[in-house]
């Protein structure tokens, strides 16, 4: 946080953050941070305390209250959303209340739009909790009323907890991922830029883009902040504000490519388009590279360990590499292990991707079983299946929990999905395993047909058999108008599995 404050001291009269309701100058942001820190310190907030934040989607308040709390050595947790791609839709009261209760937050900071909701949440807790806002005129703690002196340097332990990030991921139940000051600072350091970047923020500041925003401010850059991603507004913002960097979820690139005004919008200022969340379709990447130029950077990582691998600008011009997620990033070490034996597998063999990095989480909050399963020694077991080629490029295959074992042989649903999606009638496809009455795992596929297209179940089975093997051909096909998604565009296979088993009565 000291790096952000130092950068804000330079060119104090320049605007540093723009968003839909206005703009903040560097001096104003500096004052907001130190004032909030002063007030929080006066409330006894420091190491061992947790400050919860509830604000409008991508409100700048999310940044300066986090900076203030972290300056004092306190932990921060965001309540608005567990979605890494969009926080436009807020969590319901009961889930926000559960996070407040579980983290034992000492104080809840809200923006004016959430004053009443904040009061309601605090009243529902079984213990007293302070509530604050960055505005006068409310009968609560005023974060704008603090002193203007920079808080004294505190001896904050590098391994102390800086942030708890709740994310739904692919397992359904939100999990609290604890990151230390050391891990957070490592994430920021990997994104520092020598240029004074102008970054457009559209994904949640509570998740991946948070450390990137910190790095931009520390490097002397500026932020243009939107509540969410809407391709037309994004195009206008890039052109109007001469945006040089963005970070998007992979499906958002597709939305931009399909927008009718893309060809007529001036995007010449854009230097870096970072993307991640789910593996990208190579054909769409090639389209993006041809349309947007050499600006693409794919970032493969998880909230638990920050960036694992990166596919750089130059790699996007190599058709062979577009199916990969790149080479190891920063100080990340990658090994691929047999998920059954734990032994490292040779190049080209599929196994579980395991990572060692300074950016690793310290634990899953109050979940020692999950922590012990995923964090073994210095290695984090991602649950992703993939392989390394002989040049060190990493390729994703599927999630370990999605692997289907049929007759002693592994079937990877993502590979079957790719085959189904080459069929001219298929718009969307999701493949998953379901146990039948004899406890044999069968291959099921949920599909969405393109408009005015028709296909028979047997013809699709034959299509997969001919291009793969008989064991890959789906035993059962389910037709949908649209497939449910979670997070960064990931298909919600747990929901599909539940729906299928509840209808069929299959064991699961």
KEZAMI-161561 format. One line per 10 residues: number of its first residue (from 0); for each residue x negated, y, z of C-alpha. Coordinates in Angstrom, 1 decimal, padded with zeros to 4 digits. Layout:
N
NUM> X,Y,Z  ...
# end
This chain:
508
0> 000.0,000.0,000.0  -002.9,002.3,000.6  -003.7,002.1,-003.1  -000.2,003.4,-004.0  -000.5,006.3,-001.6  -004.0,007.2,-002.9  -002.7,007.2,-006.5  000.3,009.4,-005.6  -002.0,012.0,-004.1  -003.3,012.7,-007.7
10> -001.2,014.9,-010.0  001.4,015.4,-007.2  003.8,017.5,-009.4  004.2,014.8,-012.1  007.3,012.6,-012.3  006.4,009.0,-011.2  009.8,007.3,-011.2  012.8,007.9,-013.4  016.1,006.1,-013.0  019.7,006.6,-013.9
20> 020.4,009.0,-011.0  017.4,011.2,-011.3  013.6,011.4,-011.0  011.0,011.3,-008.2  007.7,013.2,-008.4  004.5,011.8,-007.0  004.7,014.2,-004.0  008.3,013.2,-003.3  007.6,009.5,-003.4  004.6,010.0,-001.2
30> 006.8,011.9,001.3  009.6,009.3,001.2  007.1,006.5,002.0  005.3,008.3,004.9  008.6,009.6,006.3  010.2,006.2,006.3  007.1,004.7,007.9  007.2,007.3,010.7  010.8,006.6,011.4  010.3,002.8,011.4
40> 007.3,003.1,013.7  009.4,005.2,016.1  012.0,002.3,016.1  009.2,000.0,017.2  008.8,-001.7,013.8  005.4,-003.3,013.3  003.8,-006.7,012.9  006.1,-009.6,013.7  009.2,-007.6,012.7  011.3,-008.0,009.6
50> 013.0,-005.1,007.7  015.9,-006.1,005.4  016.8,-003.9,002.4  020.2,-003.7,000.7  020.5,-001.2,-002.2  021.9,-000.7,-005.7  020.2,-002.8,-008.4  016.6,-001.6,-008.8  017.1,001.5,-006.6  013.7,003.2,-006.0
60> 014.5,002.9,-002.3  013.6,-000.8,-002.7  010.0,000.3,-003.3  009.4,003.0,-000.8  011.1,001.2,002.2  009.0,-001.9,001.4  005.8,000.3,001.2  006.7,001.9,004.5  007.4,-001.4,006.3  004.3,-003.0,004.9
70> 002.1,-000.1,006.0  003.2,-000.9,009.5  002.5,-004.6,009.1  006.2,-005.6,009.0  007.8,-008.1,006.7  010.4,-007.2,004.1  013.3,-009.2,002.8  015.8,-008.2,000.1  019.5,-009.0,000.5  021.0,-008.0,-002.9
80> 020.2,-011.0,-005.1  018.4,-014.3,-005.4  018.4,-014.0,-009.2  014.9,-013.3,-010.7  016.4,-012.1,-014.1  019.1,-009.7,-012.9  020.4,-008.2,-009.7  023.3,-006.4,-011.2  025.7,-008.9,-009.5  025.2,-008.8,-005.7
90> 025.3,-011.8,-003.4  028.6,-012.1,-001.4  028.7,-011.0,002.2  028.3,-014.5,003.7  025.1,-015.2,001.9  023.6,-011.8,002.8  024.7,-012.4,006.3  023.0,-015.8,006.3  019.7,-014.2,005.2  020.0,-011.5,007.9
100> 020.6,-014.2,010.5  017.9,-016.6,009.3  015.2,-014.0,009.1  016.1,-012.4,012.4  015.7,-008.9,010.8  015.1,-006.1,013.3  016.5,-003.4,011.0  018.7,-003.1,007.9  017.9,-000.3,005.5  020.7,000.6,003.1
110> 021.3,003.2,000.4  024.5,005.4,000.6  026.4,003.0,-001.7  025.9,000.2,000.9  026.5,002.1,004.1  029.9,000.4,004.8  028.8,-003.0,003.7  025.7,-002.6,005.9  027.9,-001.8,008.9  030.1,-004.8,008.2
120> 027.1,-007.2,008.0  025.5,-005.8,011.2  028.8,-006.1,013.1  029.2,-009.7,012.0  025.8,-010.7,013.5  025.6,-012.3,016.9  023.0,-009.8,018.0  022.4,-006.1,017.8  020.5,-004.8,014.8  019.5,-001.2,013.8
130> 020.8,000.2,010.5  019.2,003.0,008.6  019.5,004.9,005.4  017.5,007.5,003.5  020.0,010.3,003.7  021.3,012.6,006.4  025.0,012.9,007.4  025.5,009.3,008.5  025.8,008.1,012.1  022.7,005.9,011.7
140> 019.0,006.2,011.6  017.8,008.7,009.0  014.7,007.5,007.2  014.2,010.9,005.7  013.7,012.6,009.1  010.2,011.3,009.9  006.9,013.0,010.1  004.9,013.8,007.0  001.6,012.5,008.4  000.2,009.3,006.9
150> 000.5,006.5,009.4  -002.8,005.5,011.0  -004.6,002.5,009.5  -003.5,-000.6,011.3  -005.4,-003.8,011.6  -003.0,-005.9,009.5  -004.0,-009.6,009.2  -004.4,-010.6,005.5  -002.5,-013.9,006.3  000.4,-012.1,008.0
160> 003.7,-012.3,006.2  004.4,-009.4,003.9  007.5,-010.4,002.0  010.2,-013.2,002.1  011.7,-013.6,-001.3  014.9,-015.6,-001.5  015.4,-017.4,-004.8  018.0,-019.9,-006.0  015.6,-021.6,-008.5  016.8,-025.0,-009.9
170> 017.8,-026.6,-006.6  021.0,-024.7,-005.8  020.3,-023.7,-002.2  018.5,-020.4,-001.8  015.0,-020.8,-000.4  012.9,-018.2,001.4  009.4,-018.0,-000.1  006.9,-016.4,002.3  004.0,-014.5,000.8  001.2,-013.0,002.8
180> -000.5,-009.6,002.4  -003.4,-011.5,000.8  -001.2,-013.2,-001.7  000.8,-010.1,-002.6  -002.4,-008.0,-003.0  -003.8,-010.7,-005.3  -000.7,-010.5,-007.4  -001.0,-006.7,-007.7  -004.7,-006.9,-008.4  -004.1,-009.2,-011.4
190> -001.9,-006.6,-013.0  -003.9,-003.5,-012.5  -004.4,-001.5,-015.7  -007.1,001.0,-016.7  -004.5,003.0,-018.7  -001.8,005.2,-017.2  001.0,002.8,-018.2  004.6,003.8,-018.7  006.6,000.8,-017.7  010.3,000.1,-018.3
200> 011.7,-001.9,-015.3  014.8,-004.0,-016.1  014.4,-007.2,-014.0  014.8,-007.1,-010.2  012.2,-005.2,-008.2  012.8,-007.8,-005.5  011.2,-010.5,-007.6  008.4,-010.9,-010.2  008.3,-007.3,-011.4  007.7,-006.0,-007.8
210> 003.9,-006.6,-007.8  003.7,-005.4,-011.4  005.4,-002.1,-010.4  002.9,-001.8,-007.5  000.0,-002.2,-009.9  001.4,000.4,-012.3  001.7,003.0,-009.6  -001.7,002.1,-008.1  -003.2,002.6,-011.6  -001.7,006.0,-011.9
220> 001.2,005.0,-014.2  004.9,005.8,-014.2  008.1,003.7,-014.0  011.3,004.1,-016.0  013.8,002.1,-014.0  017.1,000.6,-015.2  019.6,-001.3,-013.1  019.5,-004.2,-015.5  018.9,-005.3,-019.1  021.2,-004.1,-021.9
230> 019.5,-004.3,-025.2  020.9,-001.1,-026.7  020.0,000.9,-023.6  016.5,-000.8,-023.5  015.9,000.2,-027.2  016.9,003.8,-026.5  014.7,004.0,-023.4  011.6,002.6,-025.1  011.9,005.2,-027.9  012.9,008.2,-025.7
240> 010.3,007.7,-023.0  007.5,006.2,-025.0  007.4,003.0,-023.0  004.1,001.1,-023.2  004.9,-002.0,-021.1  007.9,-004.2,-020.2  008.5,-007.4,-018.4  011.5,-009.5,-019.4  013.0,-012.9,-018.9  012.5,-015.0,-022.1
250> 016.2,-014.9,-023.2  016.1,-011.1,-023.1  013.6,-011.1,-026.0  016.2,-013.1,-028.0  018.9,-010.5,-027.2  016.6,-007.7,-028.4  015.7,-009.6,-031.7  019.4,-010.0,-032.4  020.3,-006.4,-031.8  021.5,-004.5,-035.0
260> 019.5,-001.4,-034.1  016.2,-003.1,-033.6  014.9,-002.4,-037.1  015.8,001.3,-036.9  014.4,002.1,-033.4  010.9,003.5,-032.9  009.0,001.0,-030.7  005.5,002.1,-031.7  004.6,003.1,-028.2  005.0,-000.5,-026.9
270> 001.6,-002.1,-026.2  002.6,-005.1,-024.0  005.7,-007.1,-023.8  005.3,-009.6,-020.9  007.9,-012.4,-020.7  008.6,-015.5,-018.6  011.1,-017.4,-016.6  011.7,-020.3,-019.0  009.7,-021.7,-021.9  010.2,-019.8,-025.1
280> 011.2,-021.3,-028.4  008.2,-021.2,-030.8  010.3,-020.1,-033.8  011.7,-017.2,-031.8  008.2,-016.2,-030.6  007.0,-016.2,-034.2  009.9,-014.0,-035.1  009.1,-011.6,-032.3  005.4,-011.5,-033.2  006.3,-010.7,-036.8
290> 008.9,-008.1,-035.8  007.2,-006.4,-032.9  003.5,-006.8,-033.7  000.7,-008.0,-031.4  002.3,-007.0,-028.1  003.5,-010.4,-026.7  002.1,-011.9,-023.5  003.7,-014.9,-022.0  003.4,-015.3,-018.2  004.0,-018.8,-016.7
300> 004.3,-018.8,-013.0  006.5,-019.2,-010.0  007.5,-017.1,-007.0  005.5,-019.5,-004.9  002.2,-019.0,-006.6  002.4,-016.0,-008.8  001.0,-016.3,-012.4  -000.4,-019.7,-013.3  -001.1,-019.4,-017.0  -000.9,-016.7,-019.6
310> -000.6,-016.8,-023.4  -002.2,-013.6,-024.7  -001.7,-011.3,-027.6  -004.1,-013.2,-029.9  -002.6,-016.6,-029.1  000.8,-015.4,-030.5  -000.7,-015.3,-034.0  -001.7,-019.0,-033.7  001.3,-021.2,-034.6  -000.2,-024.2,-032.8
320> -000.4,-022.3,-029.5  003.1,-020.9,-029.5  004.4,-024.2,-027.9  002.1,-023.7,-024.9  002.2,-021.3,-022.0  -001.5,-020.4,-022.3  -004.6,-020.9,-020.3  -005.1,-020.5,-016.5  -004.7,-017.0,-015.2  -006.9,-015.0,-012.8
330> -008.3,-017.3,-010.1  -005.7,-020.0,-010.7  -006.9,-023.6,-010.9  -004.7,-026.2,-012.6  -004.7,-029.9,-012.4  -002.1,-032.3,-013.8  -001.3,-035.3,-011.6  000.6,-038.5,-012.0  003.8,-037.8,-010.0  003.9,-041.3,-008.6
340> 000.3,-041.9,-007.7  -001.1,-038.4,-007.3  -004.1,-039.2,-009.5  -005.3,-036.6,-012.0  -004.3,-037.6,-015.5  -006.5,-037.1,-018.7  -006.0,-034.3,-021.2  -002.9,-034.9,-023.2  -001.1,-037.1,-020.6  002.1,-035.8,-018.9
350> 002.1,-035.3,-015.2  003.1,-032.8,-012.5  001.4,-029.4,-012.7  -000.4,-028.5,-009.5  -002.0,-025.1,-008.8  -004.5,-023.7,-006.4  -004.6,-019.9,-006.3  -005.1,-016.9,-003.9  -001.5,-016.1,-004.7  000.0,-019.1,-003.1
360> 002.9,-018.9,-000.6  002.1,-019.6,003.0  005.3,-021.6,003.6  009.0,-021.9,002.8  010.7,-020.0,005.5  011.9,-022.3,008.3  011.7,-025.3,006.0  008.7,-027.4,007.1  009.8,-030.5,005.1  009.9,-028.6,001.8
370> 006.6,-026.9,002.7  004.9,-030.2,003.4  006.2,-031.7,000.2  005.2,-028.9,-002.1  002.1,-027.4,-000.4  -000.6,-030.1,000.1  -003.9,-028.8,001.2  -004.9,-026.1,-001.2  -002.6,-027.4,-004.0  000.9,-026.3,-004.7
380> 003.0,-028.9,-006.5  005.2,-027.0,-008.9  007.7,-029.7,-009.8  007.0,-028.9,-013.4  006.0,-031.6,-015.8  003.4,-030.8,-018.5  000.0,-031.5,-019.9  -003.3,-029.8,-020.7  -004.8,-030.1,-024.1  -008.6,-030.5,-024.6
390> -008.9,-026.7,-025.0  -007.4,-026.0,-021.6  -004.0,-024.8,-022.9  -001.0,-025.8,-020.8  002.2,-027.2,-022.2  005.5,-027.6,-020.3  007.6,-030.6,-020.8  010.4,-030.6,-018.1  011.1,-030.4,-014.4  010.1,-033.4,-012.4
400> 013.5,-033.7,-010.8  015.0,-033.9,-014.3  012.9,-036.9,-015.3  015.1,-040.0,-016.2  013.7,-043.4,-015.6  015.4,-045.9,-017.9  014.2,-049.5,-017.9  010.9,-048.5,-016.3  010.2,-045.9,-019.0  010.2,-042.1,-018.5
410> 012.6,-040.0,-020.6  012.1,-036.3,-020.5  015.4,-034.4,-021.0  013.7,-031.3,-022.5  012.3,-033.4,-025.3  015.7,-034.8,-026.1  017.2,-031.3,-025.9  014.7,-030.0,-028.5  015.7,-032.8,-030.8  019.4,-032.1,-030.4
420> 018.9,-028.4,-031.0  017.5,-029.2,-034.5  020.9,-030.6,-035.5  022.7,-028.1,-037.6  025.9,-028.4,-035.6  024.4,-027.9,-032.1  024.2,-024.4,-030.5  023.3,-025.4,-026.9  022.2,-028.7,-025.3  021.4,-029.9,-021.8
430> 020.3,-033.5,-021.0  020.4,-035.1,-017.6  020.5,-038.5,-015.9  023.6,-040.0,-014.2  023.6,-043.3,-012.3  026.3,-045.7,-013.5  028.2,-048.3,-011.4  025.2,-050.6,-011.5  022.8,-047.9,-010.3  021.2,-047.7,-013.7
440> 020.3,-044.1,-014.8  021.9,-043.3,-018.1  021.2,-040.4,-020.4  024.0,-037.8,-020.6  024.1,-034.8,-022.8  026.2,-031.6,-022.5  026.5,-029.8,-025.9  028.0,-026.7,-027.3  028.8,-026.7,-031.1  028.3,-023.8,-033.4
450> 031.5,-022.1,-034.7  033.5,-024.2,-037.2  031.1,-027.1,-036.8  032.1,-030.7,-036.0  030.2,-033.8,-035.1  030.9,-037.3,-033.9  029.3,-038.8,-030.8  027.9,-041.8,-032.7  026.3,-039.6,-035.4  024.5,-037.6,-032.7
460> 023.2,-040.7,-031.1  021.9,-041.9,-034.5  020.3,-038.5,-035.0  018.3,-038.8,-031.8  017.5,-042.5,-032.3  016.0,-041.9,-035.7  013.9,-039.0,-034.6  012.9,-040.4,-031.2  013.7,-043.9,-029.9  016.8,-045.8,-028.9
470> 016.2,-045.1,-025.2  016.3,-041.3,-025.8  019.8,-041.5,-027.5  022.4,-040.1,-025.1  024.8,-042.8,-023.7  027.5,-040.1,-023.0  028.2,-036.8,-024.6  030.1,-033.9,-022.9  031.4,-031.0,-025.0  031.5,-027.5,-023.6
480> 032.4,-024.0,-024.8  029.4,-022.7,-023.0  026.8,-024.0,-020.6  026.4,-022.6,-017.1  023.1,-020.8,-016.3  021.2,-019.7,-013.3  018.2,-017.5,-012.7  016.2,-016.5,-015.7  018.5,-018.2,-018.2  017.9,-021.7,-016.9
490> 020.8,-024.1,-017.6  022.5,-025.2,-014.3  022.0,-028.9,-014.6  023.0,-029.5,-011.0  026.4,-028.0,-011.7  026.7,-030.1,-014.9  025.8,-033.2,-013.0  028.3,-032.5,-010.3  031.1,-031.9,-012.8  030.3,-035.1,-014.7
500> 030.1,-037.3,-011.6  033.2,-035.8,-010.1  035.2,-036.5,-013.2  033.8,-039.9,-013.9  033.4,-041.1,-010.3  029.8,-042.0,-011.1  027.3,-042.4,-008.2  024.7,-039.6,-008.0
# end
